[in-house]
Each structure stands twice: as C-alpha cells, then as structure tokens.
Amino acid sequence: MTQELIDLRISILEGRYADALAIVDELEQMSKRATLHQIESYLNKALINLIKNQVEERLANSWAASIRDFIREIQKLNLKDNQKSYTINADQWQSLIDNELEAAISTASVEVLNGAYTPAQLSKLLDRAQLRQTTQDLLALTYLYSKKDLPLFINQYLTQLPGGSYWNQDTQP
C-alpha cells in the first residue's frame, strides 16, 4: 500500500489524474478485500462456536461471549464509513457462510468434545441447514439493531439455541 500511495502522489504532482484515479480505485479494492477478509475470519470463528453448540447441545458462557463478540465485530466492519451502506448486504451472506463452513468444521473438530471427532465425522453429525439458518439469523440482527443494542438482542437469540435457556438462567451453580 505504501508504494501505491507514493505512485498516487507522483501521479497527482505530474498532473496524471487518470492514473491517480486508477490508483485510488486500486486502493479502494484493496481496502474492501481486507475488510472482507476480516469479516470472513470473524464469521469462521462464530461458526466454530455455533458448531460446538449444535453438536454438544449446550451453550458454554465462553461460546456465547465469543459468538456475541464476533457478530458485533462483523457489524462494525460491515457498516461502511458513511454509516448508511454495507460491504455485504443482508441477502449476500449465504455464499460467505458456505465458503467458511468447511474450514470451521475442520477447526471445530479439534474443539468439539475435546477432539472426539475427525472433520469428516463431525461434518456428518451437523445439521448444516440449521447451522446456516442460525448464522443467517444472527447476522440479520446486525442490520436491525444499533451497536449499543445488538448485544442484548444477540443474547436473546442465543437463549433459543441448545442449552441456551440453561445458559440464561438467573441462578448461580
């Protein structure tokens, strides 16, 4: 990126505005790719915790916190600087979820029940349609609620997951 900025400066100073605009376009694409990469990374991590929840049929507090934090980070990254448009629109998540799912299964296989399943075994246990829907539902919340309110609504949604009602009980063990 440093070289692109140097080239941009030179193009402007030399009056080569078409070249400067091409460099600006390239920088915008680089920025968008970096944002998408970060979003995919958080999506992958959320999927890992959702896989653990589905297979183990419980919701550990650390998993809930991770899911909530990853969805919040996705919201922050996805909302463009103008605060009115998104990098990924609400109807564009399915392919990203599908793209991250296999990698998430491989990583989750090490964590689910302390590594009791290989990725192939874990893959067969999953209800992929339900996992996709749960992920899509959580992501949909990012379009509906402010940064301030989002954690509360994620927590409410998490109570619907396996073990969620126990996780949300107002009693100490």
C-alpha positions in Angstrom: 0.0 0.0 0.0 2.9 2.4 0.6 4.0 2.1 -3.0 0.5 2.8 -4.2 0.4 6.0 -2.1 3.8 7.1 -3.5 2.6 6.4 -7.0 -0.6 8.3 -6.3 1.3 11.4 -5.0 3.6 11.3 -8.1 0.6 11.0 -10.5 -1.1 13.9 -8.9 2.0 16.1 -8.8 2.7 15.3 -12.5 -0.9 16.0 -13.4 -1.7 12.4 -14.5 -5.2 12.4 -13.0 -6.4 9.3 -14.9 -3.5 7.4 -13.4 -4.3 8.8 -10.0 -7.9 7.8 -10.2 -6.9 4.3 -11.2 -4.6 4.1 -8.2 -7.5 5.3 -6.0 -9.7 2.6 -7.4 -7.0 0.0 -6.7 -6.7 1.3 -3.1 -10.4 1.0 -2.6 -10.4 -2.6 -3.9 -7.5 -3.4 -1.5 -9.4 -1.9 1.4 -12.6 -3.8 0.5 -10.6 -7.1 0.2 -9.0 -6.5 3.6 -12.4 -5.8 5.2 -13.9 -8.9 3.6 -11.0 -11.0 4.9 -11.6 -9.7 8.4 -15.3 -10.4 8.2 -14.7 -13.9 6.9 -12.3 -14.5 9.8 -14.9 -13.5 12.4 -17.6 -15.4 10.6 -15.4 -18.5 10.7 -14.9 -18.1 14.4 -18.6 -17.6 15.1 -19.3 -20.8 13.1 -16.9 -22.8 15.1 -18.7 -21.8 18.3 -22.1 -22.5 16.7 -20.9 -25.9 15.6 -19.8 -26.7 19.2 -23.2 -25.6 20.4 -25.1 -27.7 18.0 -23.1 -30.9 18.5 -22.6 -30.7 22.2 -26.2 -29.4 22.7 -25.1 -26.9 25.4 -24.1 -23.3 25.4 -21.0 -22.5 27.4 -20.7 -18.9 28.6 -17.4 -18.5 26.7 -19.1 -19.7 23.5 -21.9 -17.2 23.9 -19.5 -14.4 24.6 -17.4 -15.4 21.6 -20.4 -15.6 19.3 -21.7 -12.2 20.5 -18.3 -10.6 20.1 -17.7 -12.0 16.6 -21.1 -10.8 15.4 -20.5 -7.4 16.9 -17.2 -7.2 15.1 -18.8 -8.2 11.9 -21.4 -5.4 12.3 -18.6 -2.8 12.9 -16.6 -4.0 9.8 -19.6 -4.4 7.6 -21.1 -0.9 8.1 -19.3 1.4 5.7 -17.9 4.8 6.8 -21.0 6.6 5.6 -23.0 4.7 8.2 -25.7 4.0 5.6 -24.5 1.2 3.4 -22.8 -2.2 3.9 -19.9 -4.0 2.5 -22.1 -7.2 2.5 -25.8 -6.7 2.1 -28.2 -8.8 4.1 -29.1 -11.1 1.2 -25.4 -11.8 0.3 -24.4 -13.9 3.4 -25.3 -17.4 2.2 -22.3 -17.8 -0.1 -19.9 -16.4 2.6 -21.3 -18.8 5.2 -21.0 -21.7 2.8 -17.4 -20.7 1.9 -16.4 -20.6 5.6 -18.3 -23.7 6.8 -15.8 -26.4 5.8 -12.8 -24.6 7.4 -14.9 -24.0 10.5 -15.8 -27.7 10.7 -12.1 -28.7 10.5 -11.2 -26.3 13.3 -14.2 -27.2 15.4 -13.4 -30.9 15.1 -10.4 -30.3 17.4 -12.6 -28.5 20.0 -15.9 -30.4 20.0 -15.9 -32.9 22.9 -12.2 -32.4 23.2 -11.4 -33.6 19.7 -13.6 -36.7 19.7 -14.4 -36.4 16.0 -12.4 -36.0 12.8 -13.6 -33.3 10.4 -15.4 -35.9 8.3 -17.2 -37.4 11.3 -18.2 -34.0 12.6 -19.4 -33.0 9.2 -21.8 -35.9 9.1 -23.2 -35.0 12.6 -24.1 -31.4 11.6 -27.5 -30.2 10.6 -26.0 -27.8 8.0 -29.3 -26.2 7.1 -29.9 -25.3 10.8 -26.4 -24.1 11.2 -26.7 -21.8 8.1 -30.1 -20.5 9.3 -28.8 -19.8 12.8 -25.8 -17.9 11.4 -28.0 -16.0 9.0 -30.4 -15.1 11.8 -27.6 -13.7 13.9 -26.1 -11.7 11.0 -29.6 -10.3 10.3 -29.6 -8.8 13.8 -26.6 -6.6 12.7 -28.9 -4.8 10.2 -31.7 -4.3 12.7 -30.0 -3.0 15.8 -27.5 -0.4 16.8 -24.1 -1.2 18.2 -25.4 -0.4 21.6 -28.5 -2.6 21.5 -27.0 -5.5 19.4 -25.5 -7.5 22.4 -28.9 -7.6 24.2 -30.6 -9.0 21.1 -27.9 -11.5 20.4 -28.2 -12.7 24.0 -32.0 -13.1 23.5 -31.4 -15.1 20.3 -28.8 -17.3 22.0 -31.4 -18.4 24.5 -33.1 -20.3 21.7 -30.0 -22.4 20.9 -29.5 -25.8 22.5 -28.6 -25.2 26.1 -29.5 -21.5 25.8 -32.3 -21.5 28.3 -29.9 -23.0 30.9 -27.2 -20.6 30.0 -29.6 -17.7 30.5 -30.9 -18.8 33.9 -30.6 -16.2 36.7 -29.2 -18.6 39.2 -25.7 -19.4 40.3 -24.4 -23.0 40.2 
